[in-house]
């Protein structure tokens, strides 16, 4: 039997990366369609350097991928599993808000 840290380390990393409201909002936006960095900064009203920092965390957690075309980088979710996990959690929190 594998140690708990080995078995659950990846899922803990995923949820840790989603624990920030800006990163959660990025994942929510990307669940709709891929977006450029400037689209994300405009939509979420976050500075470009801060957005880049958040995107770096999401890439490190294998949540998003980046495709560069010239000077433009477009981000997308790595796969539909991420969207499913996020949207289920988002729906849960909307149905059962904190009192």
Backbone as XML, in Angstrom:
<?xml version="1.0"?>
<chain id="A" units="angstrom">
  <residue number="1" name="UNK">
    <atom name="N" x="0.848" y="-1.186" z="0.000"/>
    <atom name="CA" x="0.000" y="0.000" z="0.000"/>
    <atom name="C" x="0.892" y="1.248" z="0.000"/>
  </residue>
  <residue number="2" name="UNK">
    <atom name="N" x="0.544" y="2.221" z="-0.868"/>
    <atom name="CA" x="1.317" y="3.460" z="-0.967"/>
    <atom name="C" x="1.014" y="4.380" z="0.214"/>
  </residue>
  <residue number="3" name="UNK">
    <atom name="N" x="1.990" y="5.212" z="0.581"/>
    <atom name="CA" x="1.735" y="6.200" z="1.647"/>
    <atom name="C" x="0.636" y="7.177" z="1.216"/>
  </residue>
  <residue number="4" name="UNK">
    <atom name="N" x="-0.061" y="7.710" z="2.186"/>
    <atom name="CA" x="-1.158" y="8.646" z="1.932"/>
    <atom name="C" x="-0.680" y="9.832" z="1.089"/>
  </residue>
  <residue number="5" name="UNK">
    <atom name="N" x="0.503" y="10.363" z="1.388"/>
    <atom name="CA" x="1.013" y="11.522" z="0.652"/>
    <atom name="C" x="1.187" y="11.213" z="-0.829"/>
  </residue>
  <residue number="6" name="UNK">
    <atom name="N" x="1.569" y="9.998" z="-1.153"/>
    <atom name="CA" x="1.731" y="9.599" z="-2.553"/>
    <atom name="C" x="0.369" y="9.450" z="-3.214"/>
  </residue>
  <residue number="7" name="UNK">
    <atom name="N" x="-0.548" y="8.785" z="-2.537"/>
    <atom name="CA" x="-1.875" y="8.524" z="-3.089"/>
    <atom name="C" x="-2.689" y="9.801" z="-3.281"/>
  </residue>
  <residue number="8" name="UNK">
    <atom name="N" x="-2.637" y="10.714" z="-2.321"/>
    <atom name="CA" x="-3.490" y="11.896" z="-2.343"/>
    <atom name="C" x="-2.755" y="13.209" z="-2.593"/>
  </residue>
  <residue number="9" name="UNK">
    <atom name="N" x="-1.476" y="13.147" z="-2.819"/>
    <atom name="CA" x="-0.692" y="14.363" z="-3.043"/>
    <atom name="C" x="-1.168" y="15.173" z="-4.241"/>
  </residue>
  <residue number="10" name="UNK">
    <atom name="N" x="-1.473" y="14.500" z="-5.342"/>
    <atom name="CA" x="-1.916" y="15.201" z="-6.546"/>
    <atom name="C" x="-3.235" y="15.920" z="-6.364"/>
  </residue>
  <residue number="11" name="UNK">
    <atom name="N" x="-4.190" y="15.267" z="-5.721"/>
    <atom name="CA" x="-5.494" y="15.901" z="-5.518"/>
    <atom name="C" x="-5.369" y="17.064" z="-4.534"/>
  </residue>
  <residue number="12" name="UNK">
    <atom name="N" x="-4.494" y="16.939" z="-3.546"/>
    <atom name="CA" x="-4.261" y="18.040" z="-2.612"/>
    <atom name="C" x="-3.650" y="19.237" z="-3.328"/>
  </residue>
  <residue number="13" name="UNK">
    <atom name="N" x="-2.729" y="18.970" z="-4.247"/>
    <atom name="CA" x="-2.107" y="20.044" z="-5.029"/>
    <atom name="C" x="-3.152" y="20.744" z="-5.899"/>
  </residue>
  <residue number="14" name="UNK">
    <atom name="N" x="-4.055" y="19.965" z="-6.498"/>
    <atom name="CA" x="-5.115" y="20.540" z="-7.326"/>
    <atom name="C" x="-5.980" y="21.484" z="-6.499"/>
  </residue>
  <residue number="15" name="UNK">
    <atom name="N" x="-6.458" y="21.019" z="-5.350"/>
    <atom name="CA" x="-7.322" y="21.859" z="-4.536"/>
    <atom name="C" x="-6.571" y="23.038" z="-3.923"/>
  </residue>
  <residue number="16" name="UNK">
    <atom name="N" x="-5.312" y="22.874" z="-3.628"/>
    <atom name="CA" x="-4.509" y="23.979" z="-3.124"/>
    <atom name="C" x="-4.403" y="25.088" z="-4.173"/>
  </residue>
  <residue number="17" name="UNK">
    <atom name="N" x="-4.197" y="24.702" z="-5.424"/>
    <atom name="CA" x="-4.100" y="25.690" z="-6.497"/>
    <atom name="C" x="-5.425" y="26.416" z="-6.702"/>
  </residue>
  <residue number="18" name="UNK">
    <atom name="N" x="-6.530" y="25.743" z="-6.454"/>
    <atom name="CA" x="-7.856" y="26.349" z="-6.623"/>
    <atom name="C" x="-8.303" y="27.146" z="-5.398"/>
  </residue>
  <residue number="19" name="UNK">
    <atom name="N" x="-7.517" y="27.129" z="-4.324"/>
    <atom name="CA" x="-7.916" y="27.755" z="-3.067"/>
    <atom name="C" x="-7.898" y="29.280" z="-3.104"/>
  </residue>
  <residue number="20" name="UNK">
    <atom name="N" x="-7.333" y="29.865" z="-4.145"/>
    <atom name="CA" x="-7.297" y="31.312" z="-4.276"/>
    <atom name="C" x="-8.483" y="31.771" z="-5.135"/>
  </residue>
  <residue number="21" name="UNK">
    <atom name="N" x="-9.224" y="32.806" z="-4.713"/>
    <atom name="CA" x="-10.395" y="33.252" z="-5.476"/>
    <atom name="C" x="-10.083" y="33.677" z="-6.915"/>
  </residue>
  <residue number="22" name="UNK">
    <atom name="N" x="-8.948" y="34.315" z="-7.144"/>
    <atom name="CA" x="-8.598" y="34.724" z="-8.517"/>
    <atom name="C" x="-8.356" y="33.491" z="-9.376"/>
  </residue>
  <residue number="23" name="UNK">
    <atom name="N" x="-7.610" y="32.518" z="-8.838"/>
    <atom name="CA" x="-7.352" y="31.297" z="-9.619"/>
    <atom name="C" x="-8.646" y="30.525" z="-9.868"/>
  </residue>
  <residue number="24" name="UNK">
    <atom name="N" x="-9.539" y="30.501" z="-8.881"/>
    <atom name="CA" x="-10.830" y="29.848" z="-9.087"/>
    <atom name="C" x="-11.609" y="30.549" z="-10.199"/>
  </residue>
  <residue number="25" name="UNK">
    <atom name="N" x="-11.568" y="31.883" z="-10.216"/>
    <atom name="CA" x="-12.260" y="32.640" z="-11.260"/>
    <atom name="C" x="-11.645" y="32.368" z="-12.633"/>
  </residue>
  <residue number="26" name="UNK">
    <atom name="N" x="-10.327" y="32.243" z="-12.695"/>
    <atom name="CA" x="-9.654" y="31.924" z="-13.960"/>
    <atom name="C" x="-10.140" y="30.571" z="-14.466"/>
  </residue>
  <residue number="27" name="UNK">
    <atom name="N" x="-10.165" y="29.581" z="-13.600"/>
    <atom name="CA" x="-10.615" y="28.243" z="-14.001"/>
    <atom name="C" x="-12.070" y="28.293" z="-14.462"/>
  </residue>
  <residue number="28" name="UNK">
    <atom name="N" x="-12.891" y="29.072" z="-13.763"/>
    <atom name="CA" x="-14.286" y="29.203" z="-14.166"/>
    <atom name="C" x="-14.388" y="29.797" z="-15.572"/>
  </residue>
  <residue number="29" name="UNK">
    <atom name="N" x="-13.640" y="30.860" z="-15.827"/>
    <atom name="CA" x="-13.646" y="31.483" z="-17.163"/>
    <atom name="C" x="-13.150" y="30.501" z="-18.226"/>
  </residue>
  <residue number="30" name="UNK">
    <atom name="N" x="-12.083" y="29.779" z="-17.903"/>
    <atom name="CA" x="-11.517" y="28.853" z="-18.888"/>
    <atom name="C" x="-12.403" y="27.632" z="-19.106"/>
  </residue>
  <residue number="31" name="UNK">
    <atom name="N" x="-13.318" y="27.357" z="-18.171"/>
    <atom name="CA" x="-14.238" y="26.243" z="-18.390"/>
    <atom name="C" x="-15.229" y="26.586" z="-19.504"/>
  </residue>
  <residue number="32" name="UNK">
    <atom name="N" x="-15.395" y="27.881" z="-19.782"/>
    <atom name="CA" x="-16.273" y="28.333" z="-20.861"/>
    <atom name="C" x="-15.574" y="28.265" z="-22.213"/>
  </residue>
  <residue number="33" name="UNK">
    <atom name="N" x="-14.309" y="28.737" z="-22.249"/>
    <atom name="CA" x="-13.523" y="28.734" z="-23.485"/>
    <atom name="C" x="-12.106" y="29.206" z="-23.165"/>
  </residue>
  <residue number="34" name="UNK">
    <atom name="N" x="-11.132" y="28.881" z="-24.028"/>
    <atom name="CA" x="-9.773" y="29.396" z="-23.829"/>
    <atom name="C" x="-9.767" y="30.925" z="-23.893"/>
  </residue>
  <residue number="35" name="UNK">
    <atom name="N" x="-8.814" y="31.517" z="-23.197"/>
    <atom name="CA" x="-8.697" y="32.981" z="-23.178"/>
    <atom name="C" x="-7.242" y="33.399" z="-23.176"/>
  </residue>
  <residue number="36" name="UNK">
    <atom name="N" x="-6.999" y="34.597" z="-23.686"/>
    <atom name="CA" x="-5.660" y="35.175" z="-23.640"/>
    <atom name="C" x="-5.440" y="35.792" z="-22.262"/>
  </residue>
  <residue number="37" name="UNK">
    <atom name="N" x="-4.188" y="36.087" z="-21.967"/>
    <atom name="CA" x="-3.859" y="36.730" z="-20.693"/>
    <atom name="C" x="-4.575" y="38.068" z="-20.594"/>
  </residue>
  <residue number="38" name="UNK">
    <atom name="N" x="-4.582" y="38.851" z="-21.676"/>
    <atom name="CA" x="-5.233" y="40.162" z="-21.607"/>
    <atom name="C" x="-6.740" y="40.041" z="-21.423"/>
  </residue>
  <residue number="39" name="UNK">
    <atom name="N" x="-7.366" y="39.025" z="-21.996"/>
    <atom name="CA" x="-8.799" y="38.818" z="-21.755"/>
    <atom name="C" x="-9.043" y="38.527" z="-20.274"/>
  </residue>
  <residue number="40" name="UNK">
    <atom name="N" x="-8.216" y="37.677" z="-19.701"/>
    <atom name="CA" x="-8.374" y="37.337" z="-18.284"/>
    <atom name="C" x="-8.139" y="38.549" z="-17.385"/>
  </residue>
  <residue number="41" name="UNK">
    <atom name="N" x="-7.116" y="39.334" z="-17.686"/>
    <atom name="CA" x="-6.847" y="40.514" z="-16.849"/>
    <atom name="C" x="-7.987" y="41.519" z="-16.952"/>
  </residue>
  <residue number="42" name="UNK">
    <atom name="N" x="-8.532" y="41.709" z="-18.148"/>
    <atom name="CA" x="-9.651" y="42.640" z="-18.322"/>
    <atom name="C" x="-10.907" y="42.138" z="-17.617"/>
  </residue>
  <residue number="43" name="UNK">
    <atom name="N" x="-11.249" y="40.866" z="-17.823"/>
    <atom name="CA" x="-12.472" y="40.314" z="-17.248"/>
    <atom name="C" x="-12.438" y="40.264" z="-15.726"/>
  </residue>
  <residue number="44" name="UNK">
    <atom name="N" x="-11.259" y="39.966" z="-15.177"/>
    <atom name="CA" x="-11.161" y="39.797" z="-13.724"/>
    <atom name="C" x="-10.592" y="41.022" z="-13.014"/>
  </residue>
  <residue number="45" name="UNK">
    <atom name="N" x="-10.245" y="42.051" z="-13.798"/>
    <atom name="CA" x="-9.714" y="43.302" z="-13.252"/>
    <atom name="C" x="-8.515" y="43.063" z="-12.328"/>
  </residue>
  <residue number="46" name="UNK">
    <atom name="N" x="-7.553" y="42.310" z="-12.873"/>
    <atom name="CA" x="-6.321" y="41.980" z="-12.151"/>
    <atom name="C" x="-5.156" y="42.453" z="-13.014"/>
  </residue>
  <residue number="47" name="UNK">
    <atom name="N" x="-4.097" y="42.930" z="-12.389"/>
    <atom name="CA" x="-2.939" y="43.391" z="-13.158"/>
    <atom name="C" x="-2.300" y="42.223" z="-13.913"/>
  </residue>
  <residue number="48" name="UNK">
    <atom name="N" x="-1.618" y="42.554" z="-14.993"/>
    <atom name="CA" x="-0.977" y="41.517" z="-15.808"/>
    <atom name="C" x="0.084" y="40.747" z="-15.031"/>
  </residue>
  <residue number="49" name="UNK">
    <atom name="N" x="0.945" y="41.416" z="-14.241"/>
    <atom name="CA" x="1.934" y="40.651" z="-13.468"/>
    <atom name="C" x="1.289" y="39.695" z="-12.456"/>
  </residue>
  <residue number="50" name="UNK">
    <atom name="N" x="0.215" y="40.143" z="-11.798"/>
    <atom name="CA" x="-0.463" y="39.276" z="-10.832"/>
    <atom name="C" x="-1.145" y="38.113" z="-11.551"/>
  </residue>
  <residue number="51" name="UNK">
    <atom name="N" x="-1.758" y="38.383" z="-12.699"/>
    <atom name="CA" x="-2.397" y="37.311" z="-13.463"/>
    <atom name="C" x="-1.356" y="36.282" z="-13.891"/>
  </residue>
  <residue number="52" name="UNK">
    <atom name="N" x="-0.206" y="36.743" z="-14.346"/>
    <atom name="CA" x="0.857" y="35.816" z="-14.758"/>
    <atom name="C" x="1.288" y="34.926" z="-13.605"/>
  </residue>
  <residue number="53" name="UNK">
    <atom name="N" x="1.347" y="35.507" z="-12.417"/>
    <atom name="CA" x="1.712" y="34.739" z="-11.222"/>
    <atom name="C" x="0.674" y="33.639" z="-10.951"/>
  </residue>
  <residue number="54" name="UNK">
    <atom name="N" x="-0.598" y="33.985" z="-11.032"/>
    <atom name="CA" x="-1.661" y="33.002" z="-10.810"/>
    <atom name="C" x="-1.648" y="31.920" z="-11.889"/>
  </residue>
  <residue number="55" name="UNK">
    <atom name="N" x="-1.431" y="32.309" z="-13.127"/>
    <atom name="CA" x="-1.386" y="31.336" z="-14.218"/>
    <atom name="C" x="-0.201" y="30.388" z="-14.062"/>
  </residue>
  <residue number="56" name="UNK">
    <atom name="N" x="0.905" y="30.886" z="-13.538"/>
    <atom name="CA" x="2.077" y="30.049" z="-13.288"/>
    <atom name="C" x="1.740" y="28.959" z="-12.258"/>
  </residue>
  <residue number="57" name="UNK">
    <atom name="N" x="1.001" y="29.323" z="-11.227"/>
    <atom name="CA" x="0.581" y="28.346" z="-10.215"/>
    <atom name="C" x="-0.334" y="27.297" z="-10.847"/>
  </residue>
  <residue number="58" name="UNK">
    <atom name="N" x="-1.285" y="27.743" z="-11.668"/>
    <atom name="CA" x="-2.216" y="26.812" z="-12.305"/>
    <atom name="C" x="-1.505" y="25.885" z="-13.295"/>
  </residue>
  <residue number="59" name="UNK">
    <atom name="N" x="-0.497" y="26.403" z="-13.970"/>
    <atom name="CA" x="0.299" y="25.544" z="-14.870"/>
    <atom name="C" x="1.089" y="24.535" z="-14.062"/>
  </residue>
  <residue number="60" name="UNK">
    <atom name="N" x="1.677" y="24.976" z="-12.959"/>
    <atom name="CA" x="2.452" y="24.083" z="-12.110"/>
    <atom name="C" x="1.621" y="22.958" z="-11.525"/>
  </residue>
  <residue number="61" name="UNK">
    <atom name="N" x="0.341" y="23.226" z="-11.290"/>
    <atom name="CA" x="-0.568" y="22.210" z="-10.750"/>
    <atom name="C" x="-1.206" y="21.374" z="-11.867"/>
  </residue>
  <residue number="62" name="UNK">
    <atom name="N" x="-0.772" y="21.596" z="-13.079"/>
    <atom name="CA" x="-1.283" y="20.867" z="-14.255"/>
    <atom name="C" x="-2.794" y="21.040" z="-14.422"/>
  </residue>
  <residue number="63" name="UNK">
    <atom name="N" x="-3.243" y="22.292" z="-14.235"/>
    <atom name="CA" x="-4.653" y="22.625" z="-14.396"/>
    <atom name="C" x="-4.887" y="23.306" z="-15.745"/>
  </residue>
  <residue number="64" name="UNK">
    <atom name="N" x="-3.930" y="24.139" z="-16.163"/>
    <atom name="CA" x="-4.063" y="24.846" z="-17.436"/>
    <atom name="C" x="-2.861" y="24.579" z="-18.333"/>
  </residue>
  <residue number="65" name="UNK">
    <atom name="N" x="-3.073" y="24.809" z="-19.622"/>
    <atom name="CA" x="-1.994" y="24.754" z="-20.603"/>
    <atom name="C" x="-1.920" y="26.111" z="-21.288"/>
  </residue>
  <residue number="66" name="UNK">
    <atom name="N" x="-0.762" y="26.408" z="-21.836"/>
    <atom name="CA" x="-0.549" y="27.678" z="-22.527"/>
    <atom name="C" x="-0.082" y="27.404" z="-23.946"/>
  </residue>
  <residue number="67" name="UNK">
    <atom name="N" x="-0.653" y="28.152" z="-24.893"/>
    <atom name="CA" x="-0.245" y="28.076" z="-26.283"/>
    <atom name="C" x="0.162" y="29.472" z="-26.717"/>
  </residue>
  <residue number="68" name="UNK">
    <atom name="N" x="1.372" y="29.578" z="-27.207"/>
    <atom name="CA" x="1.892" y="30.888" z="-27.613"/>
    <atom name="C" x="1.812" y="31.026" z="-29.128"/>
  </residue>
  <residue number="69" name="UNK">
    <atom name="N" x="1.230" y="32.141" z="-29.584"/>
    <atom name="CA" x="1.170" y="32.482" z="-30.997"/>
    <atom name="C" x="1.703" y="33.903" z="-31.124"/>
  </residue>
  <residue number="70" name="UNK">
    <atom name="N" x="2.930" y="34.019" z="-31.613"/>
    <atom name="CA" x="3.556" y="35.345" z="-31.661"/>
    <atom name="C" x="3.757" y="35.872" z="-30.257"/>
  </residue>
  <residue number="71" name="UNK">
    <atom name="N" x="3.184" y="37.042" z="-29.982"/>
    <atom name="CA" x="3.319" y="37.657" z="-28.661"/>
    <atom name="C" x="2.129" y="37.346" z="-27.750"/>
  </residue>
  <residue number="72" name="UNK">
    <atom name="N" x="1.169" y="36.578" z="-28.254"/>
    <atom name="CA" x="-0.049" y="36.279" z="-27.490"/>
    <atom name="C" x="-0.004" y="34.868" z="-26.925"/>
  </residue>
  <residue number="73" name="UNK">
    <atom name="N" x="-0.322" y="34.748" z="-25.654"/>
    <atom name="CA" x="-0.422" y="33.442" z="-25.013"/>
    <atom name="C" x="-1.881" y="33.190" z="-24.658"/>
  </residue>
  <residue number="74" name="UNK">
    <atom name="N" x="-2.378" y="32.051" z="-25.096"/>
    <atom name="CA" x="-3.753" y="31.659" z="-24.820"/>
    <atom name="C" x="-3.738" y="30.500" z="-23.835"/>
  </residue>
  <residue number="75" name="UNK">
    <atom name="N" x="-4.568" y="30.614" z="-22.822"/>
    <atom name="CA" x="-4.655" y="29.581" z="-21.791"/>
    <atom name="C" x="-5.954" y="28.791" z="-21.946"/>
  </residue>
  <residue number="76" name="UNK">
    <atom name="N" x="-5.871" y="27.505" z="-21.646"/>
    <atom name="CA" x="-7.019" y="26.607" z="-21.682"/>
    <atom name="C" x="-6.873" y="25.610" z="-20.541"/>
  </residue>
  <residue number="77" name="UNK">
    <atom name="N" x="-7.977" y="25.004" z="-20.149"/>
    <atom name="CA" x="-7.906" y="23.945" z="-19.150"/>
    <atom name="C" x="-7.204" y="22.741" z="-19.760"/>
  </residue>
  <residue number="78" name="UNK">
    <atom name="N" x="-6.439" y="22.046" z="-18.955"/>
    <atom name="CA" x="-5.692" y="20.888" z="-19.422"/>
    <atom name="C" x="-6.632" y="19.809" z="-19.952"/>
  </residue>
  <residue number="79" name="UNK">
    <atom name="N" x="-7.737" y="19.585" z="-19.241"/>
    <atom name="CA" x="-8.731" y="18.609" z="-19.708"/>
    <atom name="C" x="-10.082" y="18.915" z="-19.070"/>
  </residue>
  <residue number="80" name="UNK">
    <atom name="N" x="-11.088" y="18.213" z="-19.504"/>
    <atom name="CA" x="-12.446" y="18.453" z="-19.016"/>
    <atom name="C" x="-12.660" y="17.998" z="-17.577"/>
  </residue>
  <residue number="81" name="UNK">
    <atom name="N" x="-11.781" y="17.143" z="-17.061"/>
    <atom name="CA" x="-11.914" y="16.708" z="-15.668"/>
    <atom name="C" x="-11.824" y="17.901" z="-14.730"/>
  </residue>
  <residue number="82" name="UNK">
    <atom name="N" x="-10.907" y="18.816" z="-15.037"/>
    <atom name="CA" x="-10.726" y="20.003" z="-14.196"/>
    <atom name="C" x="-12.008" y="20.830" z="-14.185"/>
  </residue>
  <residue number="83" name="UNK">
    <atom name="N" x="-12.596" y="21.042" z="-15.354"/>
    <atom name="CA" x="-13.839" y="21.815" z="-15.432"/>
    <atom name="C" x="-14.931" y="21.131" z="-14.627"/>
  </residue>
  <residue number="84" name="UNK">
    <atom name="N" x="-15.027" y="19.832" z="-14.746"/>
    <atom name="CA" x="-16.064" y="19.076" z="-14.037"/>
    <atom name="C" x="-15.892" y="19.206" z="-12.521"/>
  </residue>
  <residue number="85" name="UNK">
    <atom name="N" x="-14.674" y="19.001" z="-12.038"/>
    <atom name="CA" x="-14.400" y="19.101" z="-10.598"/>
    <atom name="C" x="-14.724" y="20.507" z="-10.104"/>
  </residue>
  <residue number="86" name="UNK">
    <atom name="N" x="-14.244" y="21.511" z="-10.841"/>
    <atom name="CA" x="-14.468" y="22.888" z="-10.420"/>
    <atom name="C" x="-15.952" y="23.240" z="-10.423"/>
  </residue>
  <residue number="87" name="UNK">
    <atom name="N" x="-16.637" y="22.937" z="-11.528"/>
    <atom name="CA" x="-18.048" y="23.315" z="-11.645"/>
    <atom name="C" x="-18.915" y="22.599" z="-10.612"/>
  </residue>
  <residue number="88" name="UNK">
    <atom name="N" x="-18.597" y="21.344" z="-10.296"/>
    <atom name="CA" x="-19.334" y="20.643" z="-9.235"/>
    <atom name="C" x="-19.118" y="21.338" z="-7.890"/>
  </residue>
  <residue number="89" name="UNK">
    <atom name="N" x="-17.881" y="21.710" z="-7.603"/>
    <atom name="CA" x="-17.581" y="22.391" z="-6.340"/>
    <atom name="C" x="-18.248" y="23.767" z="-6.304"/>
  </residue>
  <residue number="90" name="UNK">
    <atom name="N" x="-18.213" y="24.484" z="-7.421"/>
    <atom name="CA" x="-18.836" y="25.809" z="-7.498"/>
    <atom name="C" x="-20.342" y="25.700" z="-7.269"/>
  </residue>
  <residue number="91" name="UNK">
    <atom name="N" x="-20.980" y="24.752" z="-7.932"/>
    <atom name="CA" x="-22.419" y="24.549" z="-7.764"/>
    <atom name="C" x="-22.749" y="24.205" z="-6.315"/>
  </residue>
  <residue number="92" name="UNK">
    <atom name="N" x="-21.947" y="23.359" z="-5.713"/>
    <atom name="CA" x="-22.147" y="22.971" z="-4.312"/>
    <atom name="C" x="-22.104" y="24.215" z="-3.406"/>
  </residue>
  <residue number="93" name="UNK">
    <atom name="N" x="-21.116" y="25.085" z="-3.609"/>
    <atom name="CA" x="-20.985" y="26.266" z="-2.751"/>
    <atom name="C" x="-22.117" y="27.269" z="-2.972"/>
  </residue>
  <residue number="94" name="UNK">
    <atom name="N" x="-22.674" y="27.294" z="-4.183"/>
    <atom name="CA" x="-23.801" y="28.193" z="-4.455"/>
    <atom name="C" x="-25.088" y="27.653" z="-3.836"/>
  </residue>
  <residue number="95" name="UNK">
    <atom name="N" x="-25.217" y="26.341" z="-3.784"/>
    <atom name="CA" x="-26.416" y="25.727" z="-3.194"/>
    <atom name="C" x="-26.349" y="25.699" z="-1.669"/>
  </residue>
  <residue number="96" name="UNK">
    <atom name="N" x="-25.140" y="25.694" z="-1.131"/>
    <atom name="CA" x="-24.958" y="25.612" z="0.322"/>
    <atom name="C" x="-23.987" y="26.698" z="0.782"/>
  </residue>
  <residue number="97" name="UNK">
    <atom name="N" x="-24.410" y="27.974" z="0.696"/>
    <atom name="CA" x="-23.501" y="29.073" z="1.095"/>
    <atom name="C" x="-23.278" y="29.103" z="2.602"/>
  </residue>
  <residue number="98" name="UNK">
    <atom name="N" x="-22.189" y="29.767" z="2.986"/>
    <atom name="CA" x="-21.935" y="29.974" z="4.429"/>
    <atom name="C" x="-23.003" y="30.872" z="4.993"/>
  </residue>
  <residue number="99" name="UNK">
    <atom name="N" x="-23.387" y="30.618" z="6.218"/>
    <atom name="CA" x="-24.390" y="31.470" z="6.877"/>
    <atom name="C" x="-23.748" y="32.646" z="7.536"/>
  </residue>
</chain>
